[in-house]
């Protein structure tokens, strides 16, 4: 049912309808997504629903849609995303230079109040998107634009299509992390990438530990593959961005070693206390920064405390596991409905009716 709400949110965009066409690609889903997509398209000639002949992966599904499209700008969204009515307009208006090839938007957690897990992920999204990207977007070199909501120049996607098609590890086609890989290839080709919090959407977050762990393993593989491969051209970036990039990779690789070392030496509880203190402070920063959001759009500051335990555990376990399974073509969460809760049918508007960011 989530795909129905995704399409309907796109039909409600504050954008000229004669300039907006919607293409839904069903990648041989095993549930009733195709039926819901057809239902959403009823009575709307600008909505086209395609079905792949076999499961091809998100990357090839997007490539097929891009080849079918004729618009200059392609906005890519996930099937469980509900897009704010102003999102497309906010993305398109930032293509102010031919060098800008992609513009990404902000993602909020739709089911943020479901349980402790989704509340924690809401704050995690805040720091991942509004803090870690700040430096990169200052130099128009954002190295990962989310697949939830990103706009691309179609000509750039077509230019990079051969590279995207050939993506593999040890001959195994890779289906995960296409958003990070695509963004990195765009920057590598000499184009600029931009991020804005004014364009936003909501997506369903995992509400169980099993779903969260599966997602983190997939993301960890993506981070390792693309950050390591990106070293070959990181020197082309602005020096500040390059240092930031290498520092993130160094932290990604060294942090699990530090955690394991502390466990072996019986110092884990002291490290855990430090983590909990840091997470408590970060939760407080989140609440202060998001104090102007309506109550339904924010979560309590203490919701971030569980990350103090989950972060060292997932890094210590999943970083080594991801390193040894980089050639996996698995999406991990495909076919597990419990990891993708249903998306509410509507987005709660902010007080101003626009971006819910302060």
Secondary structure, DSSP 8 states (H G I E B T S, - for coil): -HHHHHHHHHHT-SS-GGG--EEEEE---SSSHHHHHHHHHTT-TTEEEEE-SS---HHHHHHHHHHH---SEEEEE-TTEEE-TTHHHHHHTT--STTEEEEEEEEEETTTTSSHHHHHHHHHHHHHHHTTTHHHHHTTB-S---TTEEEEEHHHHHHHHHHHHT-EETTEE--S-HHHHHHHHHHHTT-EEEEEEEEEEEE----SHHHHHHHHHHHHHHHHHHHHHGGGTGGGS-HHHHHHHHHHHHHHHHHHHHHHHHHHTT-HHHHHHHHHHHHHHHHHHHHHHTTTS-GGG---GGGGTTHHHHHHHHHHHHHHHHHHTTT----SSTT-GGGS----SS----TTSS----
